[in-house]
Amino acid sequence: MWTVKAVAARDSISKQAVSKSVRKLAANQGLIVERDERDRIIRLNVVQYDQLRGHFADPSKAQAPKARTAEQRIPVGDTYEDVRLRQSLLDEERSRLALAETKSNLVRVDGVIEALDQVGGEIATVHDRLPNLADDLTAVAVREGSSGMRQELIKLAARLRSEIAHVLRAAKPSGAPNEKEGELNNPVPS
């Protein structure tokens, strides 16, 4: 993750220009950013920023780069050293992302989708049991009237809410570490 200032220095454009494009990309294209307590962007994923900027930036509005001094020049050529430097930076970013995924700071989208499908099925199962409770509710209504029925519905709602919460707490994307074992596995209940 790079700061807006570092990206501005790298691209030789103003911090305001970088900030504006980062805000737009974060809001519209899902750029990964880190925010402070006042919801200001303090860091951004520079690899994703460059990729999104290449796809969605308007070249006619691109700010002209400031003149660079000799010390500020970043190699952009195709020499062996330049290519090696760029490759090592990309490898570093890939390994950082892999480590973040291993530490459960990132989750794979396919695992989240699978977990949501399973949780959705479990929640549907909980709701599908409602018609089975109709006889019990009718007996309470006949025996205790509307007041008893209201109390029984409150208890039933709390029980169903508790079951759904249990299902949601137990769900994790596939590949997420199991907190008890510390291993990578598929802890989503079947």
N, C-alpha and C positions, 0 to 999 in steps of 0.2 A: 504494500500500500504506500502510495506517495502522497505528499502534501500538494495542495494546489500551487504553492510557491515553487516547489521543485519542478512540477510539470511546466509552469510558466517559464522558468529558467531554461529548462531543456528545450522548449519549443521557441524560445525568444519572443514571447508575446506577453501581454499584460496579465496580471493575476485576475483582474476583473473579467477579461475575455474568457479565460479558462474557467473561472467560477460560473459564469453564465452558461457556458456550454455543458459543464458538469451538472448543474441544476437541471437543465433541460433533459440531458441523457438519463439522469437518475429518475426523474419524474416520468418520462415517456418510454424509455427503452430498458429500464431495469439495471442501470449501472450500479455496481456494488460500491457503496460509500460508507464511511464511518462518520458519525455525527457526534458533536459534543452535547452537553446538557442543554444548550440553547437551540438545539436542532440545526446548528450550522455544520456544513460539510468541512471536515478537517483532513480526511484522507480519502483516497479513491484508488480503485484497482486500475493501475495505469495500462495494463495489457488490454483489459476489457475497454477502457476509455479509448485507446488508440483504434481498436477494432470497430467500436461503435461510431467513432468520429469518422473513420474511413467510409462507413456505410451511410451515415445519416447527416453528416456535416454539409453545409452549403459552401462549395468552394468560392462562390462569388462574394461571400461575406467573410472570407478568411482574412485575418489581420496579417499585415505584412510583418515579417520577423524583424526584430531590432538587429542592429549590427552587432556582431559578436567580436569579442576580443580573442586573441590567440589562445589565452588560457581557457576560455569558455567553449572552445570548439569541441564538438562531439564527433567522433569519426562516423561518417555516413557513406564512405566508399565501399568498394567491393574487395578490398585487400583481405588477405588471410586473417590478419589481426582484427580488422573491423567485423568480419563475419563471425569470427570466434568469440569476440566480445558480445555481440548481439545474441549469439546462440547460448552463451553461458548465462546471460540475463534471462532469456526465455526458459532455460532449464531450471534456473533458480526459482522463477515464478511457478513453474509446474510443480516442483518439489514442495514449495510452500503451500500450494493448494492441496496437494496430496496429504501433507502433514495435517493441515487444518481439517480435512475430511476424516482422517484417522482419529483425530482428537474430538470428533463430533462437533466441530465448529461449523462444518458444512455437511449437508446431506445431499444425496443424489436424488434428483427429481423422480426417477423411476421408482425408487424405494418409497418415496412419500406418496406417490400415486397408488402404489400397491397397498400401503398401510391405510390410506383413505378408503380404498375399495373394501378392505376387510372390516374397517371400523364402521363404514356405512352399512355393511351387511349385518353386523352385530347390533347396531342401533335399530335397524329395520326389524330384526328378530325381537328385540325388546318391545317395540311398538306393536308388533303383530300379536303379542300376547294380550293386548287390551280386550278384544272381543271375548276371550276366555273368562274375563273377570266380570262380565255383565251379570251373570247369575248372582254372584256374591254382592255386587253393588245393589241389585234389585232387592235382595233379602235385607240389606241394611236399610234401604229406603222404606220398605214396608214396615220393618221393625222399629226404626228410630225416626223416620220422617226426613224432611229436607235438611234439618240440622245435622243428623247423623250421616246423611249422604254427603254433605259438604265436608265433614270431618274425615270420612273415609276417602273421598277424592283427594284431599290434602295429603293424607298418608300415602295413597297410591302414587301421586305425583312425586312425592319425595323419594319413594322407593325406586321409581323408574329413573328419576334424575340421578340417584346414587348409582344405579346399574350402568347408566350411560357414562357417567364420570369414571367409573371403574374401567370400562372398555377403553375410554380415551387415554387414561393414565397408562394402561398396559400397552398401548400401541406405540411402536417405534418404527421408523423406516427400516427396511431391510438393509443390513450392513452396518447399522448403528451398534455401538458397543453395549453389551449387557452390563449394567452397573454392578451387578453382584459378581460376575465372573471376570469382567474386564476383557472379554474376548469379542471378536467380531463374529456375529451370527445373526440369525433372523429371530428376534425375540417377540415378533407380533404373534399373538395367540391365534390359532386356527379355529 
